[in-house]
């Protein structure tokens, strides 16, 4: 049983250091406000093929979507400073480019809008610090007709295939390759990530987004309401996945949100006209909210210094009262080290009390540190962040969980969120530094360590890490001085560590 929040944070940090064996990701931001640079562009036109290339100081983070009427390819370059102003494309009659500034969480950055005629297709290629978009002509009229025929018939095929699965056709539920993969992995990770709905197999190729939601309506038998501002097309191939997992992917790709209640899903854009968009269920007006008096109450869950802060109000619902009972039972199970059963009760309490993010924070921490269930930890952390985007602890749990699952770009985004408070959390700075070092982003790691020193001073761990990084960078004089400082610091050093430092100094 972990004793208190500090021991929990140490365990999280140690788990991060032990488990990280990653490939290099974008050396984007040691500081929450810092960005990478996009330094230049190149556009060439050869035999009806136009190639547009952007070059950056680090791997470029791009998001690509499609829009109709007319057909447009939209490419967002997120969180990047541009050292130049994009120029016009070479003169041609099949693609035009417009450039806009990004706003909100992805700023600074730019949105490239390519308006494309039907006689050309496109491909986006990301390599190293470069992103390339290639516009190529469709080879023949027959090929163009075949492509359009494929697009027109795709939805009917998808619905037919999915109806067979819903009807329980066992021969098509899993391909042999998928069965073999699941067997080799020893189980199914979707359940751990919170996705347990009906499985589907889909192959969308530039299908209008409204037809995609029509398919999901056929599969789920839920009421699906789509906002009039939702538009665009989608290309997506998924084999044997829960339909709610597929829906979450689609929402993420298309910058959409969902609200669920009463057997109904409402889908709407995150922004309309550059302004944040929200949806309010009938009956959720401000006059009802004014009848409630909310105050903090710390009397439900305590585990030494680590507390779940429970909100109380004058008119408590039956769901909240039931949730409090479940929390008390979960507390007893935790004290008995019966964490698996405690998670079951905490999960039910979170469903009954969705606004209490301390419950999902606790679930994320248990799954990450005690149970090693990274998928579940990321799932619960995301629930907390949806309720409270400024929840830095939840962002840290999500960052470490995604890093452990090798989702490096996503982990980097969550790490940036985790250090955005003033001052940043100690454990967030240390964990992000470890992540950066393990992914060869040594300069970023040093900046994070310097930020830690600014707010909290040095400790043995930060001194050793800084010396080790400078050593790897070949900065002999700096590393030498830091190793000597460690020996003279007065910190209790293990014999192995002392011998290691002395050996490094003797080699220099």
Helices and strands as residue ranges (DSSP letters): H 4-19, E 36-46, E 49-56, E 62-67, E 72-77, E 80-82, E 95-101, G 104-106, E 110-116, E 120-127, E 130-137, H 141-166, G 170-172, H 176-185, H 189-192, E 199-208, H 209-220, E 223-226, E 233-242, H 243-253, E 256-261, E 264-269, E 271-272, E 275-276, H 286-289, E 294-303, E 306-313, H 318-335, H 339-352, H 357-365, I 366-370, H 374-387, H 392-404, H 408-418, H 426-438, H 442-456, H 460-472, H 476-487, H 495-507
